[in-house]
Amino acid sequence: MKLDVVAGSKNDEFYTPIYAIEPLVKYLQAKNYKNIWSPFDTKNSNFYKYLTSLGFNVKATHLASGDDFFFTNYECDCIVSNPPYSLKTEVFDRLFALNKPFAMLVGVVGIFESEKRFSIFANNSFEIMYLNKRISYFKDYNDPKPSLNPPFSSVYIAKDLFPSQIVFERVKK
């Protein structure tokens, strides 16, 4: 997730802590989604490590290893990740075009405010998970705890995952 305001950088590599993934698991299990594609992740990712530790079959792909989300497509039950913030419009456009279940952790501020994204969401069914606390992110997985604290909330935007259009979950930081 790109956090320009917080980091003053154009780097899109901000990593998700396990506590932000935990609320998603019960929904993946309820739908029996076992094969997960994480298109913006390496095997160092907490999405990969945590979901794999719970018995999910996770295919982690990343541009750095030659896997471009916009030109690849893996067989999976659900696509789960924290996409590059600077590409959120293109990412959601592609996700809806793939027509597979997905859950993406994104900053909620401005998510519907560009004309292109507004149209994408207005013309597609989706769900949203609100979390009770803001998520802090890692800049480096070697950090002992997440240190990047955005001034906005993060939400999961999903398709064919949650039982209603809006769900609320608690995180345990």
FIBA-36805 format. One record per residue: chain; x, y, z of N, C-alpha, C in turn. Coordinates in pm, 1 decimal, padded with zeros to 6 digits, m for minus. Example, Ala and Ser with C-alpha at 12.3 -4.5 7.8 and 13.67 -1.06 7.14 Angstrom:
BEGIN
R  ch        nX        nY        nZ       caX       caY       caZ        cX        cY        cZ
R   A   01319.0  m00569.0   00780.0   01230.0  m00450.0   00780.0   01320.0  m00330.0   00780.0
R   A   01285.0  m00225.0   00708.0   01367.0  m00106.0   00714.0   01290.0   00003.0   00787.0
//
This chain:
BEGIN
R  ch        nX        nY        nZ       caX       caY       caZ        cX        cY        cZ
R   A   00084.7  m00116.8   00000.0   00000.0   00000.0   00000.0   00089.2   00123.0   00000.0
R   A   00062.2   00214.8  m00087.5   00138.6   00339.0  m00094.8   00083.7   00437.6   00006.8
R   A   00170.1   00494.0   00086.4   00129.6   00588.5   00188.9   00207.6   00718.4   00169.5
R   A   00186.3   00784.7   00054.3   00263.0   00904.7   00020.3   00264.3   01006.7   00132.3
R   A   00149.5   01036.1   00188.7   00138.7   01140.9   00289.0   00220.3   01104.5   00412.4
R   A   00216.4   00976.8   00447.9   00286.0   00932.4   00567.5   00435.7   00921.4   00543.4
R   A   00473.4   00861.8   00435.3   00613.3   00829.2   00414.0   00688.0   00930.6   00328.5
R   A   00614.7   01013.2   00253.3   00680.4   01108.1   00164.9   00755.4   01038.4   00053.1
R   A   00713.8   00918.8   00018.9   00783.0   00835.5  m00077.7   00684.5   00782.7  m00180.2
R   A   00735.9   00744.8  m00296.1   00650.2   00684.9  m00397.0   00662.8   00533.0  m00394.0
R   A   00716.4   00478.9  m00290.6   00734.0   00335.0  m00276.5   00601.4   00270.1  m00238.6
R   A   00559.8   00169.6  m00313.7   00434.3   00099.0  m00287.5   00452.6  m00023.7  m00199.9
R   A   00571.2  m00049.0  m00151.5   00596.4  m00167.7  m00071.2   00577.0  m00138.6   00077.2
R   A   00455.9  m00159.0   00124.2   00421.7  m00147.9   00265.2   00354.4  m00278.6   00302.5
R   A   00402.1  m00343.0   00409.0   00364.6  m00480.4   00436.2   00262.2  m00492.5   00548.9
R   A   00176.0  m00589.6   00534.1   00060.9  m00609.2   00620.7   00095.8  m00694.9   00741.9
R   A   00057.2  m00652.0   00861.6   00078.4  m00734.8   00980.9  m00025.8  m00846.9   00988.4
R   A   00008.3  m00952.3   01057.4  m00082.4  m01067.2   01070.2  m00215.9  m01027.2   01131.5
R   A  m00215.2  m00937.4   01229.6  m00341.4  m00901.9   01293.4  m00442.0  m00841.6   01195.2
R   A  m00394.7  m00788.1   01082.6  m00485.6  m00733.7   00981.7  m00537.6  m00842.3   00887.8
R   A  m00476.5  m00957.6   00890.2  m00518.8  m01069.4   00805.7  m00617.5  m01159.2   00880.9
R   A  m00601.0  m01167.9   01011.4  m00683.9  m01258.0   01093.5  m00834.7  m01242.6   01071.9
R   A  m00891.2  m01121.3   01062.7  m01036.4  m01109.6   01045.8  m01088.1  m01167.3   00914.2
R   A  m01000.9  m01183.0   00818.1  m01039.0  m01234.1   00687.1  m01053.9  m01385.6   00684.1
R   A  m00980.2  m01453.6   00769.9  m00968.0  m01599.7   00763.7  m01102.0  m01671.5   00775.7
R   A  m01186.5  m01631.4   00869.7  m01313.6  m01702.8   00888.4  m01402.0  m01696.3   00764.1
R   A  m01389.1  m01590.1   00686.5  m01468.6  m01577.6   00564.0  m01413.2  m01667.3   00453.4
R   A  m01281.5  m01676.4   00444.8  m01219.7  m01768.0   00349.2  m01257.8  m01912.5   00382.4
R   A  m01254.7  m01946.2   00511.7  m01290.2  m02081.1   00554.8  m01438.3  m02109.9   00532.0
R   A  m01525.2  m02013.3   00559.8  m01669.5  m02032.9   00542.6  m01704.5  m02060.2   00396.4
R   A  m01632.3  m01999.2   00305.1  m01655.9  m02020.3   00161.3  m01577.3  m02140.2   00108.2
R   A  m01495.0  m02199.7   00194.9  m01409.5  m02311.5   00157.3  m01312.1  m02273.0   00044.9
R   A  m01264.3  m02150.5   00051.1  m01163.9  m02103.5  m00043.8  m01027.7  m02149.0   00006.8
R   A  m00975.3  m02253.6  m00051.6  m00847.4  m02310.9  m00007.6  m00728.7  m02263.1  m00089.9
R   A  m00752.0  m02237.6  m00217.7  m00644.9  m02197.1  m00307.9  m00648.1  m02045.5  m00326.1
R   A  m00547.6  m01980.4  m00268.0  m00542.0  m01835.2  m00264.3  m00428.5  m01786.1  m00354.0
R   A  m00457.6  m01686.3  m00434.6  m00354.4  m01619.0  m00512.7  m00329.0  m01484.2  m00447.6
R   A  m00205.0  m01459.3  m00410.5  m00162.5  m01330.1  m00355.4  m00070.0  m01264.8  m00457.5
R   A  m00126.8  m01183.7  m00548.2  m00051.8  m01136.0  m00664.0   00048.0  m01023.3  m00637.8
R   A   00049.8  m00969.1  m00517.0   00142.5  m00860.0  m00486.2   00234.1  m00899.1  m00370.8
R   A   00260.8  m01028.5  m00357.8   00331.4  m01080.2  m00241.0   00444.1  m01174.9  m00278.4
R   A   00542.5  m01178.6  m00191.8   00649.1  m01277.3  m00201.2   00625.2  m01380.5  m00090.1
R   A   00712.2  m01478.3  m00082.1   00699.7  m01576.5   00026.0   00738.7  m01518.3   00161.0
R   A   00790.8  m01397.1   00164.5   00816.9  m01328.5   00290.9   00693.4  m01256.9   00343.5
R   A   00592.7  m01246.6   00261.8   00469.9  m01176.7   00297.5   00395.4  m01247.5   00409.6
R   A   00334.3  m01168.6   00496.9   00250.3  m01228.5   00600.8   00125.1  m01292.6   00543.4
R   A   00076.1  m01242.8   00431.4  m00036.7  m01311.6   00366.8   00005.7  m01454.1   00333.1
R   A   00123.0  m01468.7   00271.8   00172.3  m01602.0   00236.0   00199.4  m01686.4   00360.8
R   A   00278.3  m01634.0   00452.1   00318.9  m01711.7   00569.4   00200.1  m01750.4   00658.0
R   A   00116.2  m01654.9   00689.4   00006.6  m01681.5   00782.9  m00098.8  m01773.2   00721.1
R   A  m00141.8  m01743.4   00599.4  m00244.0  m01828.5   00537.7  m00191.7  m01969.7   00512.1
R   A  m00065.2  m01981.1   00471.6  m00005.1  m02113.6   00452.7  m00001.4  m02189.4   00585.0
R   A   00030.9  m02121.0   00693.7   00037.7  m02187.4   00824.8  m00099.2  m02239.6   00868.8
R   A  m00204.7  m02182.0   00814.3  m00341.4  m02226.0   00847.7  m00393.8  m02332.7   00752.4
R   A  m00310.1  m02376.6   00659.0  m00349.2  m02483.6   00568.2  m00399.1  m02438.6   00431.9
R   A  m00395.9  m02309.9   00404.1  m00434.2  m02262.9   00271.5  m00319.6  m02287.6   00174.8
R   A  m00352.8  m02312.7   00050.1  m00254.5  m02325.9  m00056.6  m00240.7  m02187.5  m00119.6
R   A  m00130.6  m02118.8  m00093.1  m00113.5  m01980.0  m00136.5  m00010.3  m01972.1  m00247.8
R   A  m00048.6  m01909.6  m00356.6   00042.5  m01880.9  m00467.0   00080.2  m01733.5  m00455.0
R   A   00201.7  m01707.1  m00407.5   00250.6  m01570.3  m00394.1   00324.5  m01533.0  m00521.6
R   A   00282.2  m01423.4  m00581.9   00351.0  m01374.7  m00701.4   00380.1  m01226.2  m00681.8
R   A   00482.7  m01179.9  m00747.5   00524.5  m01041.2  m00728.8   00597.2  m00996.5  m00854.8
R   A   00584.6  m00871.3  m00885.7   00651.6  m00814.8  m01002.4   00802.8  m00838.0  m00997.2
R   A   00859.3  m00832.7  m00877.4   01004.0  m00851.5  m00861.4   01049.7  m00989.8  m00907.5
R   A   00959.7  m01087.7  m00903.9   00995.6  m01222.5  m00949.9   00945.4  m01249.0  m01091.8
R   A   00903.5  m01143.5  m01160.5   00862.1  m01156.9  m01299.6   00714.1  m01184.0  m01319.6
R   A   00636.0  m01180.7  m01213.9   00492.4  m01206.8  m01224.3   00416.0  m01074.7  m01220.1
R   A   00371.7  m01030.1  m01333.9   00296.7  m00905.0  m01344.1   00147.7  m00936.5  m01334.5
R   A   00083.4  m00889.5  m01230.8  m00058.8  m00913.5  m01206.6  m00144.9  m00881.3  m01328.9
R   A  m00106.2  m00781.8  m01404.3  m00188.1  m00737.7  m01516.6  m00175.8  m00827.2  m01639.3
R   A  m00079.7  m00920.2  m01636.0  m00060.1  m01008.8  m01750.1  m00055.7  m01156.1  m01711.2
R   A  m00093.1  m01187.3  m01587.5  m00096.2  m01326.8  m01544.1  m00233.6  m01357.9  m01486.4
R   A  m00260.7  m01485.2  m01478.0  m00386.8  m01530.5  m01421.4  m00364.2  m01671.8  m01368.3
R   A  m00382.3  m01688.1  m01239.7  m00362.5  m01818.5  m01178.8  m00495.6  m01877.4  m01136.7
R   A  m00506.5  m02008.5  m01147.5  m00625.8  m02076.2  m01097.8  m00627.9  m02061.0  m00946.7
R   A  m00739.1  m02016.8  m00894.1  m00749.8  m01998.2  m00750.4  m00897.0  m01988.7  m00712.6
R   A  m00921.4  m02002.5  m00582.4  m01057.2  m01983.2  m00530.4  m01081.5  m01836.5  m00496.8
R   A  m00974.3  m01766.2  m00459.0  m00987.8  m01627.6  m00415.9  m00852.6  m01557.1  m00429.3
R   A  m00857.0  m01427.8  m00460.5  m00737.4  m01344.7  m00471.2  m00733.5  m01255.4  m00347.1
R   A  m00622.9  m01260.2  m00274.1  m00612.5  m01186.8  m00147.7  m00477.8  m01116.2  m00141.4
R   A  m00479.9  m00986.1  m00110.1  m00353.7  m00914.1  m00098.4  m00375.8  m00771.7  m00048.4
R   A  m00266.0  m00700.6  m00042.3  m00259.5  m00558.0  m00014.4  m00193.5  m00499.5  m00139.4
R   A  m00273.9  m00443.2  m00231.9  m00217.8  m00401.6  m00361.0  m00140.6  m00269.9  m00353.1
R   A  m00061.7  m00242.2  m00456.3   00007.8  m00113.9  m00462.3  m00094.5   00000.6  m00466.2
R   A  m00082.7   00090.6  m00373.0  m00178.0   00199.7  m00360.1  m00183.5   00285.0  m00486.3
R   A  m00069.5   00307.2  m00549.4  m00065.5   00393.1  m00667.7  m00136.4   00330.4  m00787.3
R   A  m00164.5   00201.3  m00781.4  m00229.8   00131.5  m00892.8  m00369.4   00081.1  m00856.6
R   A  m00430.2   00134.8  m00751.4  m00557.3   00078.4  m00705.0  m00665.8   00082.3  m00811.9
R   A  m00669.9   00185.8  m00893.9  m00771.3   00190.8  m00999.8  m00752.0   00074.6  m01096.0
R   A  m00631.3   00058.1  m01144.2  m00601.2  m00048.3  m01239.5  m00620.8  m00186.4  m01176.5
R   A  m00582.9  m00199.8  m01049.5  m00597.4  m00328.0  m00980.4  m00744.9  m00367.5  m00971.1
R   A  m00830.0  m00276.4  m00926.9  m00972.0  m00311.9  m00914.8  m01036.1  m00333.8  m01050.6
R   A  m00996.1  m00259.5  m01150.4  m01046.7  m00281.2  m01286.1  m01014.2  m00423.7  m01330.4
R   A  m00891.1  m00464.4  m01308.8  m00847.7  m00600.2  m01347.7  m00916.4  m00707.8  m01263.6
R   A  m00929.0  m00683.5  m01134.3  m00994.6  m00782.9  m01047.7  m01138.4  m00809.9  m01093.0
R   A  m01212.4  m00705.3  m01119.7  m01350.7  m00725.7  m01164.1  m01354.4  m00793.2  m01301.3
R   A  m01258.4  m00762.7  m01388.1  m01251.8  m00827.5  m01518.6  m01221.4  m00976.9  m01505.2
R   A  m01138.5  m01013.7  m01407.1  m01107.6  m01155.7  m01384.4  m01229.1  m01232.9  m01334.6
R   A  m01321.9  m01162.8  m01269.3  m01446.6  m01222.2  m01220.6  m01422.8  m01340.1  m01125.4
R   A  m01327.7  m01321.4  m01036.1  m01299.3  m01420.3  m00932.5  m01322.7  m01354.2  m00797.2
R   A  m01354.5  m01431.6  m00694.4  m01363.8  m01372.4  m00559.8  m01230.4  m01310.0  m00521.1
R   A  m01237.9  m01200.0  m00447.6  m01116.2  m01134.2  m00403.7  m01140.8  m01057.4  m00275.0
R   A  m01029.8  m01024.0  m00207.8  m01029.4  m00933.2  m00092.5  m00898.0  m00855.8  m00097.1
R   A  m00909.5  m00723.8  m00106.0  m00792.3  m00636.5  m00111.5  m00796.6  m00539.5   00005.4
R   A  m00686.8  m00530.8   00077.0  m00674.4  m00437.1   00188.7  m00624.5  m00304.1   00133.3
R   A  m00707.4  m00200.6   00146.9  m00674.9  m00069.4   00090.5  m00713.2   00041.2   00187.5
R   A  m00653.1   00158.5   00167.5  m00694.9   00276.0   00242.8  m00831.3   00320.2   00194.5
R   A  m00918.3   00353.0   00287.2  m01055.6   00387.7   00250.5  m01067.6   00530.9   00198.7
R   A  m00977.6   00618.4   00238.5  m00987.1   00758.4   00196.4  m00970.8   00767.9   00045.0
R   A  m01067.0   00827.2  m00019.4  m01061.4   00851.2  m00162.9  m01085.9   00731.4  m00250.9
R   A  m01120.1   00618.1  m00193.9  m01132.7   00497.2  m00275.5  m01238.4   00511.8  m00385.2
R   A  m01344.9   00585.9  m00358.8  m01451.7   00600.8  m00457.7  m01448.6   00737.2  m00526.4
R   A  m01347.2   00817.4  m00502.4  m01350.8   00957.0  m00543.8  m01298.8   00987.3  m00684.0
R   A  m01229.8   00898.2  m00748.8  m01193.1   00925.4  m00888.0  m01310.0   00878.4  m00975.1
R   A  m01329.1   00942.6  m01087.3  m01440.4   00906.2  m01175.8  m01428.4   00762.1  m01223.4
R   A  m01307.4   00720.7  m01255.3  m01285.1   00582.8  m01302.7  m01320.4   00481.5  m01193.2
R   A  m01268.4   00501.0  m01070.9  m01299.0   00406.9  m00962.2  m01447.2   00412.0  m00926.2
R   A  m01503.7   00531.3  m00924.8  m01646.9   00543.3  m00895.5  m01725.5   00455.7  m00993.2
R   A  m01692.8   00464.2  m01121.1  m01762.2   00383.9  m01222.3  m01736.5   00235.1  m01204.1
R   A  m01613.2   00199.4  m01173.8  m01581.2   00057.2  m01152.2  m01668.9   00000.3  m01041.2
R   A  m01674.2   00069.0  m00926.2  m01751.7   00017.8  m00812.8  m01901.8   00029.8  m00834.9
R   A  m01946.4   00134.7  m00903.5  m02089.6   00151.5  m00929.7  m02142.6   00042.9  m01022.4
R   A  m02056.1  m00012.3  m01105.6  m02098.9  m00111.1  m01204.8  m02066.2  m00255.3  m01167.9
R   A  m02020.5  m00277.7  m01046.0  m01985.4  m00413.0  m01001.7  m02033.3  m00435.3  m00859.3
R   A  m02070.8  m00559.0  m00829.5  m02106.3  m00594.7  m00692.0  m01979.0  m00612.5  m00611.2
R   A  m01979.6  m00559.9  m00490.1  m01864.4  m00575.3  m00402.4  m01911.2  m00564.7  m00258.7
R   A  m01823.1  m00605.4  m00168.8  m01847.7  m00595.0  m00025.4  m01731.4  m00518.3   00037.4
R   A  m01754.1  m00474.6   00159.8  m01649.7  m00401.1   00230.4  m01645.6  m00444.6   00376.8
R   A  m01526.1  m00462.5   00429.1  m01507.2  m00495.1   00570.1  m01440.7  m00375.9   00638.2
R   A  m01512.4  m00320.9   00735.3  m01455.9  m00214.3   00817.0  m01393.5  m00276.0   00941.2
R   A  m01277.4  m00224.8   00978.0  m01205.0  m00272.0   01095.8  m01214.3  m00166.8   01205.5
R   A  m01211.9  m00211.5   01330.7  m01231.4  m00119.0   01443.1  m01109.1  m00032.2   01474.1
R   A  m00993.9  m00065.7   01419.4  m00872.4   00012.2   01445.0  m00797.2   00032.8   01314.7
R   A  m00719.1   00139.3   01311.7  m00632.6   00161.1   01196.8  m00522.4   00056.7   01195.0
R   A  m00481.7   00020.8   01076.0  m00374.6  m00076.8   01058.6  m00241.7  m00002.8   01048.5
R   A  m00143.1  m00051.5   01119.5  m00005.4  m00003.5   01106.2   00067.1  m00103.6   01016.8
R   A   00152.5  m00053.9   00931.0   00219.0  m00139.2   00833.0   00368.5  m00147.3   00859.5
R   A   00429.6  m00253.4   00804.8   00574.2  m00271.0   00807.9   00633.7  m00205.9   00684.2
R   A   00748.7  m00147.1   00700.3   00827.5  m00103.7   00585.2   00926.0  m00214.2   00548.7
R   A   00960.2  m00294.7   00649.0   01054.6  m00403.9   00631.2   01010.9  m00517.3   00723.1
R   A   01007.5  m00638.7   00672.2   00964.7  m00752.3   00754.7   01060.4  m00781.7   00869.3
R   A   01181.1  m00726.2   00864.6   01274.5  m00745.7   00974.8   01246.4  m00654.6   01093.2
R   A   01156.1  m00556.7   01073.2   01118.6  m00469.7   01183.8   01046.9  m00551.5   01290.9
R   A   01071.3  m00524.1   01418.5   01006.5  m00602.3   01524.3   00855.6  m00578.4   01532.7
R   A   00810.7  m00460.7   01490.2   00666.8  m00433.6   01488.3   00638.5  m00330.1   01380.4
R   A   00513.1  m00323.8   01333.8   00479.7  m00225.8   01230.3   00504.9  m00083.5   01279.7
R   A   00561.7  m00001.1   01192.4   00597.0   00134.2   01234.9   00530.2   00243.2   01152.2
R   A   00464.4   00206.4   01043.8   00400.0   00305.2   00957.4   00252.5   00316.1   00992.5
R   A   00214.6   00432.0   01040.6   00078.3   00453.7   01089.2   00007.4   00557.1   01002.5
R   A  m00068.6   00512.2   00904.4  m00135.4   00607.8   00816.2  m00242.7   00687.1   00891.0
R   A  m00272.6   00807.6   00842.6  m00374.8   00890.9   00906.6  m00516.2   00856.0   00860.8
R   A  m00532.7   00737.9   00803.1  m00663.9   00694.3   00754.2  m00683.6   00546.6   00786.2
R   A  m00806.5   00503.3   00778.1  m00838.9   00363.2   00803.4  m00819.0   00278.6   00678.4
R   A  m00789.3   00153.8   00700.4  m00782.0   00056.5   00591.9  m00905.9  m00032.0   00599.5
R   A  m00951.4  m00077.4   00483.2  m01066.7  m00166.1   00473.7  m01033.2  m00276.8   00374.8
R   A  m01106.7  m00385.4   00385.5  m01100.8  m00486.2   00280.2  m01215.4  m00459.2   00184.7
R   A  m01183.2  m00447.6   00058.7  m01285.9  m00444.8  m00044.9  m01281.1  m00581.7  m00109.3
R   A  m01398.5  m00643.8  m00117.9  m01405.1  m00783.6  m00159.5  m01516.6  m00807.0  m00260.8
R   A  m01509.4  m00923.4  m00322.0  m01614.9  m00970.9  m00411.9  m01638.5  m01117.6  m00379.7
R   A  m01764.1  m01151.5  m00359.1  m01805.9  m01291.1  m00334.7  m01734.4  m01355.2  m00215.5
R   A  m01721.2  m01278.6  m00108.2  m01655.2  m01331.6   00010.9  m01736.6  m01311.5   00138.0
R   A  m01785.4  m01192.6   00161.6  m01855.3  m01162.6   00286.2  m02004.6  m01190.6   00272.9
R   A  m02073.3  m01220.6   00384.0  m02215.6  m01257.4   00378.2  m02309.9  m01139.7   00353.2
R   A  m02260.2  m01017.7   00368.1  m02341.9  m00900.2   00339.3  m02251.3  m00793.2   00278.6
R   A  m02311.5  m00687.7   00226.5  m02230.6  m00587.4   00158.5  m02134.8  m00514.9   00252.5
R   A  m02171.9  m00502.0   00379.5  m02083.9  m00440.4   00476.9  m02071.2  m00532.5   00597.8
R   A  m01948.6  m00560.0   00638.8  m01923.2  m00635.7   00761.1  m01827.1  m00554.8   00848.7
R   A  m01835.4  m00577.7   00978.5  m01749.7  m00509.8   01073.5  m01674.0  m00614.2   01152.5
R   A  m01544.1  m00595.0   01164.0  m01459.6  m00688.5   01238.6  m01364.2  m00612.0   01329.2
R   A  m01320.3  m00681.1   01431.6  m01224.7  m00623.8   01526.7  m01087.1  m00684.0   01500.1
R   A  m00987.2  m00598.6   01509.8  m00848.7  m00646.0   01503.9  m00791.1  m00640.9   01643.9
R   A  m00696.1  m00730.3   01668.8  m00628.1  m00735.3   01798.5  m00483.2  m00698.1   01775.3
R   A  m00452.3  m00571.7   01797.4  m00315.8  m00522.0   01776.6  m00224.4  m00568.4   01888.8
//
